[in-house]
Amino acid sequence: MSSLQRTPLYPLYSDFPSVRCIDFGGWELPVQFHGIVREHEAVRRQAGLFDVSHMGEFLVTGPNAEVFLQQMVTNDVSRLSVGQAQYAPMCNDNGGTVDDLLVYKLSDNQFMLVVNASNIDKDLQWLKDHLIDGVDLQNISIETALIALQGPEAAAILSKVSDEPVHTLSSFHFIQNADVCGTSVLLSRTGYTGEDGFEIYCPAESASAIWTGLLAAGEPNGLIPAGLGARDTLRFEAKLALYGQELSDTISPLEAGLGYFVKLDKGNFIGRDALALQKNEGVSRKLVGVELIDRGIPRSHYLVYVDDSLIGEITSGTQSPTSKRNLGLALIDSRYAPVGTEVSIEIRGKRLKAIVVKTPFYKKGETL
């Protein structure tokens, strides 16, 4: 009997004979259904369906809900209208990242936070430790399933199983009580792949029917299920941060190139002083793209050098399924961050030639 946690969709994984599951932060999740490259290309060209029900969801409710969130995250929650979402890092006093999350404004006095699965317990405790009067915090992760439909065909597929105005739903907006496959869900349009995409937050008991309905509706459009492997390569090409790699308790949003989501002018929030100092003095480390010139693939934690000086390390790396280039994201000394800088990456005791390159590695609409 597995001790790993499983999502409500786990029983359906066996419908795919080639599925391969792994331990992902205590969850038994599919790394692939048909093969990482095939799933990656499906999302870039048609569409892929992801089970991301391991993610966490919290409700923040009460007359001081917005005031509380303004203190907890770096983005400006007061700019949200009901029906709108935003990406928002949450920092510690030193400016390091506790987590990066999504904030959904459900009403003037209620918000939903979507947090990384590995950080559910940590985030919940962090929020509880800083809770103020007039705010109620509720963890609804267990009863909430999350299905992500991503790719150029996503809107066309979704419109087959929903009468909602999916084609006109703006990015980072959502519809509450939307009907998808006959179930009332929260339907949003954000994405973590660099492509158009929708998220379906639904009751755990309804997830199987929605998953099955979407796959059936999307089959003529080339929809296939996709696992964690493709999710990682897709977000990597689009330079979307992964917590634990591009962000951590010791890596700030500014160092990770996420300054747009740090609103120093909104008033006080946890980590503001440290982030303001980084902004004024300039960060000593920056997240950059690197491409190996010599033969090899950069991987997480490989060391990066200039001559004999250690300047940082790879946070994520792979051979890009889209461009076939051997690419990495690296957190390095800012002095060596300009595009074109020659560096070397240590792989199995050898230092291989590489160069700092422009990011993101892929933008939606590029020719494949």
MARFI-102290 format. One record per residue (C-alpha): residue number from 1; residue in three letters; chain; x, y, z. Coordinates in pm, whole numbers, plus 50000, padded with zeros to 5 digits. Layout:
<rs>
> NUM/ALA/A/X/Y/Z
...
</rs>
This chain:
<rs>
> 1/MET/A/50000/50000/50000
> 2/SER/A/50153/50331/49891
> 3/SER/A/50210/50593/50159
> 4/LEU/A/50210/50866/49894
> 5/GLN/A/49917/51100/49856
> 6/ARG/A/49702/51061/49546
> 7/THR/A/49474/51301/49363
> 8/PRO/A/49108/51218/49286
> 9/LEU/A/49216/51141/48928
> 10/TYR/A/49473/50875/49023
> 11/PRO/A/49240/50580/48937
> 12/LEU/A/49215/50710/48578
> 13/TYR/A/49591/50706/48519
> 14/SER/A/49574/50331/48449
> 15/ASP/A/49367/50405/48136
> 16/PHE/A/49703/50486/47976
> 17/PRO/A/49934/50181/47958
> 18/SER/A/50248/50395/47917
> 19/VAL/A/50186/50610/48224
> 20/ARG/A/50479/50642/48464
> 21/CYS/A/50429/50786/48812
> 22/ILE/A/50689/50924/49053
> 23/ASP/A/50708/51053/49407
> 24/PHE/A/50669/51429/49371
> 25/GLY/A/50687/51595/49711
> 26/GLY/A/50495/51312/49875
> 27/TRP/A/50243/51275/49591
> 28/GLU/A/50220/50987/49345
> 29/LEU/A/50190/51180/49020
> 30/PRO/A/50239/51102/48650
> 31/VAL/A/50568/51224/48506
> 32/GLN/A/50438/51118/48164
> 33/PHE/A/50146/50943/47995
> 34/HIS/A/50278/50901/47639
> 35/GLY/A/50629/51051/47659
> 36/ILE/A/50754/51392/47765
> 37/VAL/A/50845/51520/47418
> 38/ARG/A/50514/51411/47264
> 39/GLU/A/50319/51576/47546
> 40/HIS/A/50531/51892/47525
> 41/GLU/A/50472/51919/47150
> 42/ALA/A/50099/51856/47192
> 43/VAL/A/50071/52156/47426
> 44/ARG/A/50273/52375/47188
> 45/ARG/A/50072/52269/46880
> 46/GLN/A/49729/52148/47003
> 47/ALA/A/49652/52094/47371
> 48/GLY/A/49741/51898/47681
> 49/LEU/A/49543/51814/47994
> 50/PHE/A/49718/51824/48332
> 51/ASP/A/49610/51688/48668
> 52/VAL/A/49741/51948/48913
> 53/SER/A/49506/51861/49197
> 54/HIS/A/49805/51834/49431
> 55/MET/A/49821/52216/49441
> 56/GLY/A/49686/52383/49755
> 57/GLU/A/49390/52619/49786
> 58/PHE/A/49314/52849/50080
> 59/LEU/A/49015/53078/50137
> 60/VAL/A/49088/53412/50304
> 61/THR/A/48763/53569/50422
> 62/GLY/A/48653/53866/50629
> 63/PRO/A/48634/54246/50637
> 64/ASN/A/49015/54272/50669
> 65/ALA/A/49099/54004/50410
> 66/GLU/A/49247/54251/50161
> 67/VAL/A/49442/54437/50430
> 68/PHE/A/49588/54106/50547
> 69/LEU/A/49694/53995/50200
> 70/GLN/A/49849/54333/50129
> 71/GLN/A/50079/54268/50424
> 72/MET/A/50160/53913/50316
> 73/VAL/A/50240/53935/49944
> 74/THR/A/50457/54163/49731
> 75/ASN/A/50199/54237/49460
> 76/ASP/A/49923/54498/49504
> 77/VAL/A/49607/54306/49588
> 78/SER/A/49407/54632/49603
> 79/ARG/A/49432/54653/49222
> 80/LEU/A/49222/54340/49181
> 81/SER/A/48858/54356/49077
> 82/VAL/A/48615/54074/49160
> 83/GLY/A/48675/53807/48896
> 84/GLN/A/49041/53890/48853
> 85/ALA/A/49355/53700/48959
> 86/GLN/A/49720/53794/49000
> 87/TYR/A/50056/53628/49050
> 88/ALA/A/50208/53725/49385
> 89/PRO/A/50528/53618/49561
> 90/MET/A/50509/53590/49941
> 91/CYS/A/50834/53680/50116
> 92/ASN/A/51004/53647/50452
> 93/ASP/A/51167/53935/50641
> 94/ASN/A/51494/53889/50449
> 95/GLY/A/51324/53915/50110
> 96/GLY/A/51354/53543/50041
> 97/THR/A/51050/53375/49892
> 98/VAL/A/50820/53176/50120
> 99/ASP/A/50618/53078/49812
> 100/ASP/A/50488/53213/49484
> 101/LEU/A/50113/53191/49453
> 102/LEU/A/49802/53306/49271
> 103/VAL/A/49547/53536/49436
> 104/TYR/A/49185/53518/49315
> 105/LYS/A/48942/53790/49425
> 106/LEU/A/48609/53611/49478
> 107/SER/A/48432/53907/49642
> 108/ASP/A/48525/54224/49829
> 109/ASN/A/48573/54018/50145
> 110/GLN/A/48692/53683/50009
> 111/PHE/A/49000/53566/49820
> 112/MET/A/49133/53227/49714
> 113/LEU/A/49506/53158/49729
> 114/VAL/A/49660/52883/49515
> 115/VAL/A/49990/52761/49659
> 116/ASN/A/50253/52505/49566
> 117/ALA/A/50181/52153/49686
> 118/SER/A/50513/52112/49868
> 119/ASN/A/50446/52433/50059
> 120/ILE/A/50087/52380/50174
> 121/ASP/A/50169/52315/50540
> 122/LYS/A/50446/52576/50552
> 123/ASP/A/50232/52844/50387
> 124/LEU/A/49933/52770/50608
> 125/GLN/A/50144/52807/50921
> 126/TRP/A/50311/53125/50789
> 127/LEU/A/49973/53283/50719
> 128/LYS/A/49835/53172/51057
> 129/ASP/A/50137/53319/51235
> 130/HIS/A/50061/53659/51083
> 131/LEU/A/49680/53648/51090
> 132/ILE/A/49503/53968/51197
> 133/ASP/A/49160/54035/51344
> 134/GLY/A/48873/54026/51097
> 135/VAL/A/49023/53748/50884
> 136/ASP/A/48935/53379/50859
> 137/LEU/A/49175/53135/50691
> 138/GLN/A/49048/52801/50558
> 139/ASN/A/49242/52523/50385
> 140/ILE/A/49017/52374/50113
> 141/SER/A/49290/52176/49935
> 142/ILE/A/49154/51828/50009
> 143/GLU/A/48807/51893/49871
> 144/THR/A/48930/52086/49566
> 145/ALA/A/49059/51926/49246
> 146/LEU/A/49241/52123/48977
> 147/ILE/A/49261/52038/48608
> 148/ALA/A/49463/52253/48365
> 149/LEU/A/49383/52262/47992
> 150/GLN/A/49673/52419/47803
> 151/GLY/A/49755/52490/47439
> 152/PRO/A/49637/52674/47126
> 153/GLU/A/49327/52454/47099
> 154/ALA/A/49226/52499/47466
> 155/ALA/A/48948/52753/47411
> 156/ALA/A/48799/52557/47120
> 157/ILE/A/48795/52237/47326
> 158/LEU/A/48650/52401/47635
> 159/SER/A/48370/52562/47434
> 160/LYS/A/48249/52211/47344
> 161/VAL/A/48174/52128/47707
> 162/SER/A/48077/52472/47837
> 163/ASP/A/47845/52752/47731
> 164/GLU/A/48059/53007/47914
> 165/PRO/A/48221/53285/47704
> 166/VAL/A/48561/53116/47714
> 167/HIS/A/48691/53282/47397
> 168/THR/A/48640/53630/47541
> 169/LEU/A/48758/53558/47896
> 170/SER/A/49061/53779/47953
> 171/SER/A/49392/53649/48080
> 172/PHE/A/49412/53634/48462
> 173/HIS/A/49034/53659/48492
> 174/PHE/A/48791/53390/48602
> 175/ILE/A/48425/53292/48612
> 176/GLN/A/48272/53162/48933
> 177/ASN/A/48001/52897/48916
> 178/ALA/A/48086/52825/48553
> 179/ASP/A/47935/52513/48399
> 180/VAL/A/48194/52270/48261
> 181/CYS/A/48081/51918/48171
> 182/GLY/A/47766/51976/48373
> 183/THR/A/47951/52070/48694
> 184/SER/A/47971/52408/48864
> 185/VAL/A/48340/52510/48876
> 186/LEU/A/48568/52810/48907
> 187/LEU/A/48709/52859/48557
> 188/SER/A/49019/53076/48515
> 189/ARG/A/49253/53166/48230
> 190/THR/A/49614/53188/48346
> 191/GLY/A/49855/52908/48253
> 192/TYR/A/50201/52776/48338
> 193/THR/A/50322/52663/47997
> 194/GLY/A/50374/52976/47788
> 195/GLU/A/50056/52892/47593
> 196/ASP/A/49690/52985/47623
> 197/GLY/A/49532/52792/47903
> 198/PHE/A/49248/52742/48148
> 199/GLU/A/49225/52610/48502
> 200/ILE/A/48921/52424/48630
> 201/TYR/A/48878/52423/49009
> 202/CYS/A/48609/52171/49095
> 203/PRO/A/48483/51952/49378
> 204/ALA/A/48711/51650/49416
> 205/GLU/A/48424/51412/49348
> 206/SER/A/48354/51575/49010
> 207/ALA/A/48710/51566/48877
> 208/SER/A/48686/51229/48701
> 209/ALA/A/48378/51326/48499
> 210/ILE/A/48536/51657/48390
> 211/TRP/A/48869/51493/48299
> 212/THR/A/48693/51222/48093
> 213/GLY/A/48459/51474/47929
> 214/LEU/A/48742/51706/47827
> 215/LEU/A/48954/51424/47682
> 216/ALA/A/48659/51300/47476
> 217/ALA/A/48570/51649/47353
> 218/GLY/A/48929/51733/47274
> 219/GLU/A/49033/51417/47094
> 220/PRO/A/48954/51558/46746
> 221/ASN/A/49166/51863/46837
> 222/GLY/A/49467/51654/46933
> 223/LEU/A/49421/51678/47312
> 224/ILE/A/49619/51429/47519
> 225/PRO/A/49692/51402/47892
> 226/ALA/A/50027/51546/47997
> 227/GLY/A/50242/51481/48301
> 228/LEU/A/50489/51661/48523
> 229/GLY/A/50774/51614/48278
> 230/ALA/A/50613/51818/48002
> 231/ARG/A/50481/52068/48255
> 232/ASP/A/50841/52130/48361
> 233/THR/A/50991/52161/48012
> 234/LEU/A/50708/52390/47900
> 235/ARG/A/50738/52629/48192
> 236/PHE/A/51118/52618/48161
> 237/GLU/A/51115/52732/47799
> 238/ALA/A/50883/53020/47897
> 239/LYS/A/51111/53110/48193
> 240/LEU/A/50834/53059/48448
> 241/ALA/A/50979/53009/48795
> 242/LEU/A/50956/52679/48979
> 243/TYR/A/50961/52707/49357
> 244/GLY/A/51258/52524/49504
> 245/GLN/A/51467/52598/49196
> 246/GLU/A/51430/52956/49066
> 247/LEU/A/51272/53071/49395
> 248/SER/A/51336/52968/49754
> 249/ASP/A/51360/53098/50111
> 250/THR/A/51700/53242/50014
> 251/ILE/A/51618/53365/49661
> 252/SER/A/51420/53686/49630
> 253/PRO/A/51170/53770/49354
> 254/LEU/A/51404/54049/49242
> 255/GLU/A/51694/53807/49199
> 256/ALA/A/51462/53577/49002
> 257/GLY/A/51368/53856/48761
> 258/LEU/A/51018/53899/48903
> 259/GLY/A/51046/54268/48991
> 260/TYR/A/50721/54347/48808
> 261/PHE/A/50535/54161/49083
> 262/VAL/A/50703/54352/49367
> 263/LYS/A/50510/54674/49432
> 264/LEU/A/50727/54872/49674
> 265/ASP/A/50498/55175/49646
> 266/LYS/A/50185/55000/49779
> 267/GLY/A/50276/55038/50147
> 268/ASN/A/50434/54808/50402
> 269/PHE/A/50449/54431/50360
> 270/ILE/A/50669/54152/50492
> 271/GLY/A/51009/54168/50326
> 272/ARG/A/50962/54518/50188
> 273/ASP/A/51266/54671/50357
> 274/ALA/A/51499/54398/50233
> 275/LEU/A/51356/54415/49880
> 276/ALA/A/51378/54795/49874
> 277/LEU/A/51745/54770/49968
> 278/GLN/A/51804/54518/49686
> 279/LYS/A/51622/54745/49443
> 280/ASN/A/51820/55053/49544
> 281/GLU/A/52161/54889/49558
> 282/GLY/A/52104/54642/49276
> 283/VAL/A/52086/54266/49323
> 284/SER/A/52414/54082/49354
> 285/ARG/A/52272/53776/49176
> 286/LYS/A/52053/53747/48869
> 287/LEU/A/51864/53466/48698
> 288/VAL/A/51985/53432/48340
> 289/GLY/A/51961/53194/48049
> 290/VAL/A/52265/52993/47941
> 291/GLU/A/52328/52774/47638
> 292/LEU/A/52593/52504/47628
> 293/ILE/A/52828/52532/47333
> 294/ASP/A/53011/52210/47413
> 295/ARG/A/52820/51884/47415
> 296/GLY/A/52620/51832/47733
> 297/ILE/A/52299/51927/47913
> 298/PRO/A/52296/52166/48211
> 299/ARG/A/52111/52031/48514
> 300/SER/A/51997/52176/48845
> 301/HIS/A/52285/52259/49086
> 302/TYR/A/52561/52228/48824
> 303/LEU/A/52820/52494/48905
> 304/VAL/A/52886/52792/48674
> 305/TYR/A/53231/52951/48637
> 306/VAL/A/53407/53236/48465
> 307/ASP/A/53769/53132/48432
> 308/ASP/A/53844/52983/48776
> 309/SER/A/53587/53192/48963
> 310/LEU/A/53266/53025/49081
> 311/ILE/A/52984/53266/48990
> 312/GLY/A/52668/53065/49058
> 313/GLU/A/52477/52752/48967
> 314/ILE/A/52213/52613/48733
> 315/THR/A/51859/52622/48875
> 316/SER/A/51689/52432/48590
> 317/GLY/A/51814/52286/48264
> 318/THR/A/51728/52049/47981
> 319/GLN/A/51746/52002/47608
> 320/SER/A/51462/52223/47486
> 321/PRO/A/51204/52004/47309
> 322/THR/A/51103/52303/47097
> 323/SER/A/51444/52433/46981
> 324/LYS/A/51661/52124/47054
> 325/ARG/A/51917/52358/47221
> 326/ASN/A/52086/52256/47546
> 327/LEU/A/51966/52532/47777
> 328/GLY/A/51966/52625/48142
> 329/LEU/A/51851/52888/48385
> 330/ALA/A/52129/52996/48619
> 331/LEU/A/52144/53218/48925
> 332/ILE/A/52480/53393/48888
> 333/ASP/A/52684/53694/48996
> 334/SER/A/52516/53996/48834
> 335/ARG/A/52847/54118/48691
> 336/TYR/A/52838/53830/48445
> 337/ALA/A/52467/53852/48355
> 338/PRO/A/52486/54045/48022
> 339/VAL/A/52384/53843/47715
> 340/GLY/A/52690/53716/47533
> 341/THR/A/52906/53659/47841
> 342/GLU/A/53113/53342/47807
> 343/VAL/A/53093/53105/48104
> 344/SER/A/53163/52740/48175
> 345/ILE/A/52945/52478/48340
> 346/GLU/A/53094/52192/48539
> 347/ILE/A/52948/51858/48435
> 348/ARG/A/53092/51537/48581
> 349/GLY/A/53421/51704/48664
> 350/LYS/A/53466/51879/48331
> 351/ARG/A/53404/52245/48257
> 352/LEU/A/53212/52289/47933
> 353/LYS/A/53180/52609/47732
> 354/ALA/A/52853/52800/47754
> 355/ILE/A/52720/53147/47687
> 356/VAL/A/52461/53372/47852
> 357/VAL/A/52161/53400/47617
> 358/LYS/A/51835/53591/47597
> 359/THR/A/51527/53468/47783
> 360/PRO/A/51258/53349/47767
> 361/PHE/A/51367/53066/47543
> 362/TYR/A/51018/53049/47389
> 363/LYS/A/50733/53293/47335
> 364/LYS/A/50378/53201/47235
> 365/GLY/A/50327/53213/46861
> 366/GLU/A/50686/53140/46766
> 367/THR/A/50725/52910/46467
> 368/LEU/A/50805/52557/46574
</rs>
